[in-house]
Amino acid sequence: MSNIAPNVSLDDKYTLKTGRAWMTGIQALVRLPMMQKLRDEAAGLNTAGFVTGYRGSPLGSVDQEFWKAKRFLEPMNIRFQPALNEDLAATSVWGTQQLGLDPNAKVDGVFSIWYGKGPGVDRTCDVFRHANAAGTSQHGGVLVIAGDDHAAKSSTLPHQTEHVFKALMMPVLAPAGIQEYLEYGLHGFAMSRYSGCWVAFKALTDTVETSSSVDIDPFRVQTRIPSAEEFPLPLDGLNLRWPDPPLVQEERLLHHKLYAALAYGRKNGLDRMVIDPPQARLGILTSGKSYLDVRQALDDLGIDEATAAAIGLRLYKVGMVWPLDAEGVRRFADGLDEILVIEEKRQFLEYQLKEELYNWKDEVRPRVIGKFDEKGEWSLPHADWLLPAAGELTPAMIARAIAGRIARFHTSDRIKARLAFIEAKEAALAKPRLSIQRVPHYCSGCPHNTSTKVP
């Protein structure tokens, strides 16, 4: 019998309340506020949604998808309003969080989404800084979707926005795939409401431009709020208020809001141990798209969970890449001889991990390597890159790095053979190939065929 469901529609991704639907990463961002609205209704809240930003690859088709979904969004009181620029978009989102100051407000809160690509994040820093310091409303929340183009496929320069968000003191979530776009998005709203922070959300070209069948049940994710014993909140809470002097905002952000976000991430298991054999010696810490590349690299090397247990390989996936949960990474690092940090572009998790482990005793502190080997980063005349920051990482590059570290304490003919096969394929792909010579010409029927001819 066929497993194809009857009456399948392209609108299922927006009309179905539960079940599975096929969608792209952009469409998942459209589905996300609808799921939040359904959750709020079930909780007895009368909320509205607001989405604004300025399009740009890899978020170039966001406005088109939201416009197409207008007939589904408007009945749920979710408004999409593209902005003239990223700054105005962020400023309008900031305004939605001030609703609690109005005694005549018609809704309990407005959950908002800002979207923009890397340069848009750069130019909007001033608004982000002020709005994040001011905070969010109790039943509102803000998610900042940053479109990162690591390979500059359609940008003037590569982007890596997590360094910017760290400087702005905004928690950063890094989903690995489209299913996590929905899950982390819901966690992002809950974290923002609880902590009072604007929460950044990294949307990478390699994930947002893909498609997948995902579970769209809005109640699939359980957002657990830390108890008063787990994280005591100030008596006046952490949400936006007025008046609110700048130094008071700063103290609340540094002393309470960021730690509240950390407590939320810990309570909800945003960081998790994926492979945890007894007597592990080598640990791999990774996040986002790099996590999927690591799994592919391990598969290419023939390392499944049983093989990982025999080798002594531990794998840790980070969902909230800033701030990094100290308790989680210390549990991960316990008993390891070495940790390999695998992440795209410049070091981000690696620096945080080294800071957390620095004060450990020498006899129990594992070596931490990532972008460079033991030689270090600023070695003259130049450092030896293990996992280069320029460009993008591939599963083949990651497999080579993993196999090299394993070979220091474990011998495996199977892994050697797999690595030799991978490198042979890489070498074959790197060889120059003759291409067909094409003479420049205009297409048939193009007016330029005659317009370029002078009398």
PLY file of the C-alpha trace (Angstrom):
ply
format ascii 1.0
element vertex 455
property float x
property float y
property float z
element edge 454
property int vertex1
property int vertex2
end_header
0.00 0.00 0.00
1.10 3.56 -0.66
2.31 5.66 2.27
1.37 8.90 0.52
-1.19 10.83 2.56
-4.40 11.77 0.71
-5.41 15.37 0.08
-1.92 16.79 0.49
-1.80 20.53 -0.16
1.00 23.06 -0.50
-0.84 25.06 2.15
-0.48 22.28 4.72
2.53 24.00 6.25
0.23 26.84 7.33
-3.20 25.21 7.66
-2.41 22.04 9.60
-2.48 22.34 13.37
-0.39 19.20 13.92
1.39 16.53 11.91
4.16 16.85 9.36
4.55 19.26 6.47
7.17 20.00 3.84
8.66 23.47 3.98
11.75 25.55 3.35
13.71 27.38 6.00
12.06 30.67 5.02
8.61 29.09 5.23
9.50 27.76 8.68
10.06 31.37 9.75
6.54 32.14 8.48
5.08 29.17 10.34
6.88 30.09 13.57
4.73 33.09 14.64
1.60 31.07 13.86
2.78 28.36 16.25
3.52 30.96 18.93
0.02 32.40 18.54
-1.54 28.95 18.97
0.52 28.37 22.11
-0.52 31.73 23.54
-4.20 31.04 22.86
-3.92 27.70 24.65
-2.36 29.53 27.60
-5.28 31.98 27.72
-3.30 34.92 26.33
-4.63 37.44 23.83
-1.44 38.27 21.92
-0.55 39.63 18.50
2.44 39.06 16.25
4.61 41.55 14.36
7.24 40.74 11.75
9.46 43.32 10.09
12.91 43.71 8.61
14.76 44.28 5.37
15.31 41.45 2.94
18.71 40.28 1.75
20.20 36.89 0.98
20.01 34.37 2.50
16.73 35.94 3.68
15.98 37.42 0.27
12.55 35.84 -0.14
11.21 36.43 3.37
8.86 39.19 2.26
7.51 37.13 -0.64
6.68 34.18 1.62
5.01 36.37 4.25
2.94 38.14 1.60
1.87 34.78 0.16
0.81 33.66 3.63
-1.12 36.86 4.39
-4.51 35.11 4.33
-3.29 32.74 7.04
-1.55 35.34 9.19
-4.14 38.12 9.36
-6.90 36.02 11.01
-4.36 35.19 13.74
-3.61 38.90 14.31
-0.06 38.56 12.96
1.08 41.55 10.94
3.91 41.56 8.42
5.33 44.99 7.59
8.62 45.14 5.64
10.66 48.19 6.57
12.51 50.84 4.58
15.70 49.74 6.33
16.89 47.52 9.15
17.19 50.33 11.69
13.57 51.42 11.33
12.48 47.80 11.53
14.28 47.25 14.84
12.95 50.54 16.21
9.37 49.51 15.42
9.95 46.13 17.10
11.23 48.00 20.14
7.94 49.90 20.17
5.92 46.68 20.30
7.59 45.78 23.59
6.39 49.02 25.20
2.78 47.89 25.02
2.74 47.02 28.71
3.20 50.70 29.53
-0.19 51.53 27.97
-3.16 50.89 30.29
-5.47 50.92 27.24
-3.65 48.17 25.36
-5.96 45.87 23.39
-3.76 42.78 23.63
-1.69 41.18 26.37
1.52 41.43 24.38
3.12 41.41 20.94
5.72 38.81 20.02
7.97 40.23 17.32
10.47 39.05 14.72
13.18 41.20 13.13
15.00 39.84 10.10
18.02 41.00 8.09
21.31 39.82 6.65
24.79 40.40 8.05
25.27 44.04 6.95
21.81 44.80 8.33
22.90 43.50 11.72
26.00 45.70 11.54
24.10 48.89 10.79
21.39 48.23 13.40
23.72 47.78 16.36
22.73 51.02 18.06
19.03 50.11 18.08
19.77 46.55 19.19
21.96 47.79 22.04
19.38 50.22 23.39
16.37 47.94 22.89
18.07 44.93 24.47
19.01 47.04 27.47
15.43 48.31 27.74
14.03 44.78 27.59
10.92 42.98 26.41
7.35 42.72 27.64
6.17 39.81 29.76
3.89 38.41 27.04
5.80 39.77 24.06
9.35 38.75 23.29
11.70 39.46 20.39
13.52 37.13 18.03
16.27 38.62 15.83
16.79 36.49 12.70
20.26 37.11 11.27
20.94 35.77 7.79
24.60 34.74 7.65
26.32 34.15 4.31
29.54 32.40 5.37
30.81 31.86 1.84
29.75 35.27 0.47
27.73 33.47 -2.19
25.55 36.51 -2.69
27.22 39.14 -0.51
30.12 41.56 -0.78
31.82 39.95 2.25
31.23 36.86 4.41
29.18 37.39 7.59
29.47 35.93 11.07
27.04 37.82 13.26
27.44 35.97 16.57
30.50 38.10 17.43
28.35 41.22 16.95
25.52 39.89 19.11
27.95 38.99 21.86
29.18 42.60 21.87
25.55 43.72 22.13
24.97 41.25 25.01
22.19 39.38 23.21
21.85 35.60 23.69
22.47 33.68 20.45
20.72 30.50 19.27
22.22 28.37 16.47
19.77 25.87 14.93
21.19 23.00 12.89
18.21 22.42 10.60
14.66 23.40 9.73
13.08 21.38 12.56
15.23 23.35 14.98
14.12 26.61 13.33
10.68 25.91 14.77
11.89 24.49 18.08
14.55 27.11 18.80
12.21 29.85 17.60
9.64 28.91 20.24
12.39 28.63 22.84
13.66 32.03 21.71
10.32 33.72 22.37
10.00 32.03 25.77
13.58 32.93 26.69
13.03 36.53 25.61
9.88 36.87 27.70
11.49 35.30 30.74
14.88 37.02 30.63
13.89 40.35 29.11
16.58 39.93 26.43
16.28 40.27 22.69
17.33 36.82 21.45
19.43 36.41 18.30
18.81 33.51 15.92
21.44 32.48 13.36
19.94 31.57 9.96
22.69 30.20 7.75
22.55 29.96 3.96
23.09 26.19 4.15
20.01 25.70 6.31
17.55 28.48 5.52
17.70 27.76 1.78
17.00 24.04 2.21
13.70 22.21 2.60
12.56 19.36 4.80
9.60 17.48 6.22
9.13 18.72 9.79
6.80 18.20 12.73
4.64 21.32 13.00
2.84 20.54 16.26
3.04 23.84 18.21
3.04 21.92 21.50
5.86 19.58 20.56
8.24 21.89 22.39
7.91 22.19 26.16
9.22 25.56 27.32
10.09 25.08 30.98
10.67 28.14 33.13
13.31 27.83 35.89
11.85 27.70 39.38
12.58 30.37 41.97
14.99 27.94 43.62
16.84 27.30 40.36
17.08 30.98 39.46
15.68 33.66 41.79
14.41 36.68 39.85
14.48 40.25 41.20
11.24 41.29 42.88
10.43 43.73 40.07
11.18 41.19 37.33
13.32 41.65 34.24
10.92 43.10 31.70
10.70 46.58 30.21
9.56 49.40 32.49
9.54 53.21 32.63
11.29 55.21 33.95
14.45 53.16 33.68
17.81 54.99 34.03
20.69 53.76 31.80
22.91 52.51 34.63
20.00 50.60 36.15
19.39 49.00 32.75
23.06 48.05 32.51
23.09 46.45 35.95
19.90 44.50 35.24
21.31 43.21 31.95
24.72 42.21 33.28
23.67 40.93 36.70
20.33 39.27 35.93
19.01 39.13 32.35
21.91 37.26 30.73
22.04 34.80 33.62
18.28 34.30 33.31
18.75 33.44 29.63
21.49 31.01 30.64
19.23 29.44 33.26
16.47 29.04 30.69
18.81 27.35 28.22
20.07 24.97 30.91
16.53 24.14 32.10
15.41 23.31 28.56
18.47 21.36 27.48
19.42 23.56 24.55
22.95 22.12 24.86
23.11 18.35 24.98
25.42 15.36 24.99
24.83 13.40 21.79
27.41 10.62 22.19
28.68 9.92 25.69
30.55 6.63 26.08
32.28 5.67 29.33
36.03 6.28 29.42
35.90 8.93 26.69
39.24 10.50 25.76
38.49 12.80 22.81
35.57 15.21 22.87
34.07 17.13 19.95
32.15 20.32 20.70
30.13 21.81 17.86
26.91 23.65 16.97
24.53 24.57 14.17
25.43 23.62 10.62
28.81 22.35 11.79
27.03 19.72 13.88
25.50 18.22 10.74
28.90 18.34 9.02
30.45 16.53 11.99
27.82 13.79 11.82
28.49 13.44 8.09
32.25 13.34 8.69
31.86 10.64 11.34
29.67 8.64 8.98
32.22 9.02 6.17
34.90 7.70 8.53
32.70 4.76 9.47
32.30 5.93 13.07
28.90 5.06 14.49
27.99 5.21 18.19
29.40 1.74 18.84
32.68 2.65 17.16
32.75 5.96 19.02
32.38 4.06 22.29
35.26 1.76 21.37
37.44 4.73 20.43
36.42 6.86 23.41
34.78 9.69 21.43
32.31 12.10 23.07
30.11 14.53 21.10
28.47 17.67 22.53
26.01 19.85 20.60
25.61 23.48 21.65
22.24 25.10 20.91
22.82 28.46 22.62
26.28 29.52 21.48
26.38 32.61 23.70
26.57 32.75 26.60
28.03 29.26 26.83
26.70 27.21 29.74
29.66 26.61 32.06
28.03 23.70 33.89
27.25 21.86 30.69
30.69 22.19 29.13
32.41 21.20 32.35
30.38 18.00 32.50
31.29 17.42 28.87
35.00 18.07 29.49
35.24 15.88 32.60
37.68 13.02 32.06
38.71 14.01 28.53
42.31 14.27 27.36
41.50 16.57 24.47
38.62 18.61 23.04
38.29 19.45 19.35
36.04 22.47 18.74
34.48 22.40 15.28
32.75 25.60 14.20
32.42 27.75 11.10
34.45 30.93 10.54
36.36 32.61 13.40
36.60 31.12 16.87
33.56 31.74 19.01
32.80 28.65 21.07
36.51 27.82 21.29
37.39 31.03 23.11
34.51 30.61 25.56
35.42 26.99 26.27
39.05 27.86 26.94
37.97 30.59 29.35
35.73 28.19 31.26
38.46 25.55 31.58
41.42 27.84 32.18
41.37 27.59 35.98
41.12 23.81 36.05
44.10 21.97 37.49
46.69 20.95 34.92
46.27 17.25 35.65
42.54 17.29 34.81
42.23 20.11 32.27
41.97 18.74 28.70
43.81 20.27 25.76
41.53 22.45 23.63
42.21 22.81 19.93
40.05 24.03 17.08
41.11 26.39 14.38
44.77 25.64 15.10
46.78 22.73 16.46
48.98 22.89 19.55
51.24 25.44 17.87
48.61 28.09 18.56
47.09 31.00 16.73
49.63 33.81 16.58
52.76 31.80 15.84
55.24 33.36 13.43
55.69 33.38 10.51
52.13 32.07 10.40
49.97 29.59 12.26
49.06 26.14 11.01
45.33 26.07 10.36
43.62 22.85 11.39
40.09 24.03 10.53
40.45 27.26 8.51
38.28 30.27 9.31
38.25 31.54 5.73
35.53 30.15 3.50
33.42 27.22 4.64
34.20 23.93 6.33
33.30 20.71 4.52
32.68 17.23 5.95
35.90 16.11 4.23
37.96 18.79 6.01
36.34 17.90 9.31
36.87 14.17 8.75
40.57 14.80 8.16
40.87 16.77 11.41
38.96 14.17 13.45
40.95 11.25 12.01
44.20 13.06 12.76
43.32 13.55 16.41
42.06 9.97 16.82
45.28 8.61 15.32
47.21 10.04 18.26
45.77 7.46 20.64
43.86 4.89 18.59
44.89 2.84 15.55
42.21 1.84 13.05
42.87 0.45 9.58
39.22 1.05 8.73
39.42 4.76 9.53
42.70 5.03 7.60
41.09 3.40 4.56
38.03 5.65 4.77
40.21 8.74 5.08
42.32 7.69 2.10
39.13 7.30 0.05
37.89 10.76 1.11
41.21 12.39 0.27
41.35 10.65 -3.12
37.91 12.03 -3.94
38.93 15.50 -2.79
42.08 15.37 -4.92
40.09 14.26 -7.96
37.63 17.12 -7.52
40.48 19.61 -7.15
42.05 18.73 -10.51
41.48 21.33 -13.23
39.18 20.22 -15.99
38.93 21.42 -19.57
35.86 23.50 -20.09
34.01 24.18 -23.31
34.97 27.51 -24.81
31.94 29.75 -25.18
32.13 32.83 -27.34
30.25 35.76 -25.79
26.98 36.34 -27.60
23.50 37.70 -27.12
20.50 35.41 -27.03
18.49 35.03 -30.20
15.82 37.69 -30.39
17.65 40.02 -27.98
17.47 43.65 -29.19
21.14 44.08 -28.30
22.00 41.99 -31.38
21.15 45.02 -33.49
21.45 47.88 -31.01
25.22 47.42 -30.77
25.69 47.79 -34.51
26.58 51.28 -35.64
25.59 52.55 -39.09
0 1
1 2
2 3
3 4
4 5
5 6
6 7
7 8
8 9
9 10
10 11
11 12
12 13
13 14
14 15
15 16
16 17
17 18
18 19
19 20
20 21
21 22
22 23
23 24
24 25
25 26
26 27
27 28
28 29
29 30
30 31
31 32
32 33
33 34
34 35
35 36
36 37
37 38
38 39
39 40
40 41
41 42
42 43
43 44
44 45
45 46
46 47
47 48
48 49
49 50
50 51
51 52
52 53
53 54
54 55
55 56
56 57
57 58
58 59
59 60
60 61
61 62
62 63
63 64
64 65
65 66
66 67
67 68
68 69
69 70
70 71
71 72
72 73
73 74
74 75
75 76
76 77
77 78
78 79
79 80
80 81
81 82
82 83
83 84
84 85
85 86
86 87
87 88
88 89
89 90
90 91
91 92
92 93
93 94
94 95
95 96
96 97
97 98
98 99
99 100
100 101
101 102
102 103
103 104
104 105
105 106
106 107
107 108
108 109
109 110
110 111
111 112
112 113
113 114
114 115
115 116
116 117
117 118
118 119
119 120
120 121
121 122
122 123
123 124
124 125
125 126
126 127
127 128
128 129
129 130
130 131
131 132
132 133
133 134
134 135
135 136
136 137
137 138
138 139
139 140
140 141
141 142
142 143
143 144
144 145
145 146
146 147
147 148
148 149
149 150
150 151
151 152
152 153
153 154
154 155
155 156
156 157
157 158
158 159
159 160
160 161
161 162
162 163
163 164
164 165
165 166
166 167
167 168
168 169
169 170
170 171
171 172
172 173
173 174
174 175
175 176
176 177
177 178
178 179
179 180
180 181
181 182
182 183
183 184
184 185
185 186
186 187
187 188
188 189
189 190
190 191
191 192
192 193
193 194
194 195
195 196
196 197
197 198
198 199
199 200
200 201
201 202
202 203
203 204
204 205
205 206
206 207
207 208
208 209
209 210
210 211
211 212
212 213
213 214
214 215
215 216
216 217
217 218
218 219
219 220
220 221
221 222
222 223
223 224
224 225
225 226
226 227
227 228
228 229
229 230
230 231
231 232
232 233
233 234
234 235
235 236
236 237
237 238
238 239
239 240
240 241
241 242
242 243
243 244
244 245
245 246
246 247
247 248
248 249
249 250
250 251
251 252
252 253
253 254
254 255
255 256
256 257
257 258
258 259
259 260
260 261
261 262
262 263
263 264
264 265
265 266
266 267
267 268
268 269
269 270
270 271
271 272
272 273
273 274
274 275
275 276
276 277
277 278
278 279
279 280
280 281
281 282
282 283
283 284
284 285
285 286
286 287
287 288
288 289
289 290
290 291
291 292
292 293
293 294
294 295
295 296
296 297
297 298
298 299
299 300
300 301
301 302
302 303
303 304
304 305
305 306
306 307
307 308
308 309
309 310
310 311
311 312
312 313
313 314
314 315
315 316
316 317
317 318
318 319
319 320
320 321
321 322
322 323
323 324
324 325
325 326
326 327
327 328
328 329
329 330
330 331
331 332
332 333
333 334
334 335
335 336
336 337
337 338
338 339
339 340
340 341
341 342
342 343
343 344
344 345
345 346
346 347
347 348
348 349
349 350
350 351
351 352
352 353
353 354
354 355
355 356
356 357
357 358
358 359
359 360
360 361
361 362
362 363
363 364
364 365
365 366
366 367
367 368
368 369
369 370
370 371
371 372
372 373
373 374
374 375
375 376
376 377
377 378
378 379
379 380
380 381
381 382
382 383
383 384
384 385
385 386
386 387
387 388
388 389
389 390
390 391
391 392
392 393
393 394
394 395
395 396
396 397
397 398
398 399
399 400
400 401
401 402
402 403
403 404
404 405
405 406
406 407
407 408
408 409
409 410
410 411
411 412
412 413
413 414
414 415
415 416
416 417
417 418
418 419
419 420
420 421
421 422
422 423
423 424
424 425
425 426
426 427
427 428
428 429
429 430
430 431
431 432
432 433
433 434
434 435
435 436
436 437
437 438
438 439
439 440
440 441
441 442
442 443
443 444
444 445
445 446
446 447
447 448
448 449
449 450
450 451
451 452
452 453
453 454
